[in-house]
Amino acid sequence: MRDVVRHLIRALDDGRELLLCQVVETRGSTPQKAGAIMAVDPDGGQVGTLGGGCVENEVKQNAVRQLGEEGVRLHSFVLDHDYAWADGLICGGKMVIATEALKGAGALDYYRRLHQAIETGEGFTEAVVVAPERVEDSSPGRRFLFDHDGKPLTCRPGGAFPDVLGERLTALVDRPRARVDQGVAWLPVLPRIRLVVVGAGHVGQAVGNLAAEADFDVWVVDDRSQYASRERFPKAQKFIVGPVEEVLKTLEVTRNTFVLIVTRGHGHDQEALFHMAPTPASYVGLIGSQRKIKMIFESLREMGIAADDLARVTAPVGLDIGSRTVPEIAVSIVAELIARRNLGPKAATPTPSTCAS
């Protein structure tokens, strides 16, 4: 979403017209879920995707016909045998996609506010009217933007926020899924998660780089500048170099922070967990064997770390996919991180079949 919205803003700021295509509702199995967006240039070029294949191509063709028009069109696609056989999209689901030709100051102002909401990383909710007869003073595709606390930010076109929207809004702390309710498509974007990778060795590097691709904000902590480097972590947002026991004392940690401890030694792991277990971080994970974890936990209890703080630590880390190699271990760990981010603490975290350290 971030790249698509940036592309929209650049085009609108240059006075160019652009086509926005967004999935606002899905049912059953579909290649993309509600919230997916794609920007289409008048020449057919695109940024973002709705899942590819025949549906995306047809959406692009329909959208280009809207150049110069005002208003939003809603398109429904049923991915059944007859429709999608040629492209392999025999999903059996349904997608509703909103398309609109964007231009002018009104669209630019709205998407600048949306971009600001994305960049804060605190999460937001966008509401899109899909059945205007069920929402007072609304037209198809009218958009409303709420911040992470549910406060109205802006809407397009302008005007008042219907009271009914505030009554139906679901708080982000409840991890809502996209849904359609009483004629409105609710498209929540959960807070961005900062992943602090403590240890920049081979596992930390593989996890950090894959996690960045999965839209985590990656911070790397290590006492070796040659390891915690842009060369090894090209997409990391921040590098913190120094002794673990020193830098972690002052590390900024919030409920939107995940911490993964994958240092090169048991002593460093224990020191890192000593500082991170009592923090507000919503996920603290420690890699290693059951024997190592037991020893570290026993030592930390003797050092005064509360049992409740240790009980919430995930150890060992990673989903059980039979991983052996470093890339496989990274996949298992990042899959677990994604599950925790999207599903919360209720996400299952099976004990992995392999470990490191």
Disulfide bonds with the S-S distance in Angstrom:
none
